[in-house]
Amino acid sequence: MDTNTSGSRADSRTSTDLPQVIAARFAIGQVVRHRMFDFRGVVFDVDPVFTNSDEWYEAIPEAIRPDKNQPFYHLLAEGPEESYIAYVSQQNLLTDDSGEPVDHPGIRSMFDRRDAGQYALKANLKH
């Protein structure tokens, strides 16, 4: 472990060893839509950087594969034909201003609906 001349410990990692932290653009309970694909959803968790499996990441066609060093969002998502959980990079999400509710069976157990089409996390799920 490195020490400086004043005797305190210094971290041996440099800023180039650590991923740059990019501010999350979307919040828990916010309704978003995918930039390229026809689905929208409610954010229920945010990872500051990619945390899914390499297998999942490699399955994305290289031409549209997002950078791992950005926030990724867990969504209770609805598409034209089904509801599911989605994991989406920040670069591929846009704010959904439609005000329409999201039709996903998991929403009622996690969120209360607010005005303006947003959702509030249920009190028993907050830290």
C-alpha positions as CSV (number, residue, x, y, z in Angstrom):
1,M,0.0,0.0,0.0
2,D,1.3,3.4,-0.9
3,T,1.7,6.2,1.7
4,N,2.4,9.9,1.1
5,T,4.9,11.9,3.0
6,S,2.4,12.9,5.7
7,G,2.0,9.2,6.6
8,S,-1.6,8.7,5.4
9,R,-2.5,5.9,3.1
10,A,-3.1,6.6,-0.5
11,D,-5.1,4.4,-2.9
12,S,-2.7,2.7,-5.4
13,R,-5.4,2.9,-8.1
14,T,-5.3,5.7,-10.6
15,S,-8.3,7.5,-12.0
16,T,-7.7,5.6,-15.2
17,D,-8.3,2.3,-13.4
18,L,-11.8,3.3,-12.3
19,P,-14.8,3.7,-14.6
20,Q,-16.0,7.2,-15.1
21,V,-19.3,7.6,-13.3
22,I,-22.0,9.2,-15.5
23,A,-25.0,10.7,-13.8
24,A,-28.2,8.8,-14.2
25,R,-30.7,10.7,-16.4
26,F,-33.8,8.8,-15.3
27,A,-35.2,8.1,-11.8
28,I,-37.0,5.2,-10.1
29,G,-40.6,5.5,-11.0
30,Q,-40.1,7.4,-14.2
31,V,-41.7,6.3,-17.4
32,V,-39.3,5.9,-20.3
33,R,-39.4,4.5,-23.9
34,H,-36.8,2.8,-26.0
35,R,-35.1,4.9,-28.6
36,M,-35.1,2.2,-31.3
37,F,-37.6,-0.5,-30.3
38,D,-41.3,-0.3,-29.6
39,F,-41.5,-0.6,-25.9
40,R,-41.8,1.6,-22.8
41,G,-41.6,0.9,-19.1
42,V,-41.2,2.1,-15.5
43,V,-37.7,2.3,-14.0
44,F,-37.4,0.2,-10.9
45,D,-33.6,0.0,-10.5
46,V,-30.5,1.7,-11.8
47,D,-27.0,0.3,-12.2
48,P,-24.3,3.1,-12.5
49,V,-22.5,0.9,-15.1
50,F,-23.3,-2.4,-16.9
51,T,-23.7,-5.3,-14.5
52,N,-25.4,-8.0,-16.6
53,S,-23.6,-11.0,-18.0
54,D,-21.1,-11.0,-20.8
55,E,-23.2,-13.5,-22.6
56,W,-26.2,-11.1,-22.6
57,Y,-23.9,-8.2,-23.8
58,E,-22.4,-10.3,-26.6
59,A,-25.9,-11.3,-27.8
60,I,-26.5,-7.6,-28.8
61,P,-25.5,-7.0,-32.5
62,E,-22.1,-5.2,-32.5
63,A,-23.5,-2.4,-34.6
64,I,-25.9,-1.4,-31.9
65,R,-24.1,-2.7,-28.8
66,P,-24.0,0.1,-26.1
67,D,-21.0,1.2,-24.2
68,K,-20.8,-0.6,-20.8
69,N,-19.6,2.6,-19.0
70,Q,-23.0,4.3,-18.6
71,P,-26.1,3.8,-16.4
72,F,-28.3,0.8,-17.2
73,Y,-31.9,0.7,-16.2
74,H,-34.1,-2.2,-15.0
75,L,-37.6,-1.6,-16.4
76,L,-41.1,-3.1,-15.9
77,A,-41.7,-3.0,-19.6
78,E,-44.6,-3.3,-22.0
79,G,-44.4,-4.0,-25.7
80,P,-47.1,-4.3,-28.2
81,E,-47.8,-8.0,-27.3
82,E,-46.3,-8.7,-23.9
83,S,-44.9,-7.5,-20.6
84,Y,-41.4,-8.3,-19.4
85,I,-38.4,-7.0,-17.5
86,A,-35.9,-5.1,-19.7
87,Y,-32.3,-4.0,-19.0
88,V,-31.5,-0.9,-21.1
89,S,-28.6,1.4,-21.5
90,Q,-29.1,5.1,-20.8
91,Q,-28.2,6.0,-24.4
92,N,-31.2,4.0,-25.6
93,L,-33.9,5.6,-23.5
94,L,-36.0,8.6,-23.8
95,T,-38.5,10.2,-21.5
96,D,-42.1,9.1,-22.2
97,D,-44.3,12.1,-21.9
98,S,-47.5,10.4,-23.0
99,G,-49.0,10.4,-19.5
100,E,-50.4,6.9,-20.3
101,P,-50.1,4.2,-17.6
102,V,-47.7,1.3,-18.2
103,D,-49.5,-2.0,-18.3
104,H,-47.2,-4.4,-16.5
105,P,-48.4,-6.9,-13.8
106,G,-45.5,-6.0,-11.5
107,I,-46.3,-2.3,-11.2
108,R,-49.0,-2.5,-8.6
109,S,-46.8,-4.5,-6.2
110,M,-44.0,-1.9,-6.4
111,F,-45.5,1.5,-7.2
112,D,-48.4,3.8,-6.6
113,R,-49.4,5.9,-9.7
114,R,-48.9,9.6,-9.5
115,D,-50.2,12.5,-11.6
116,A,-48.5,13.2,-14.9
117,G,-47.9,9.5,-15.7
118,Q,-45.1,8.9,-13.2
119,Y,-45.0,6.3,-10.4
120,A,-43.9,6.5,-6.7
121,L,-42.2,3.6,-5.1
122,K,-44.3,2.1,-2.3
123,A,-43.2,3.2,1.1
124,N,-42.5,-0.4,2.3
125,L,-39.9,-0.8,-0.5
126,K,-37.9,2.3,0.3
127,H,-34.6,2.1,2.3
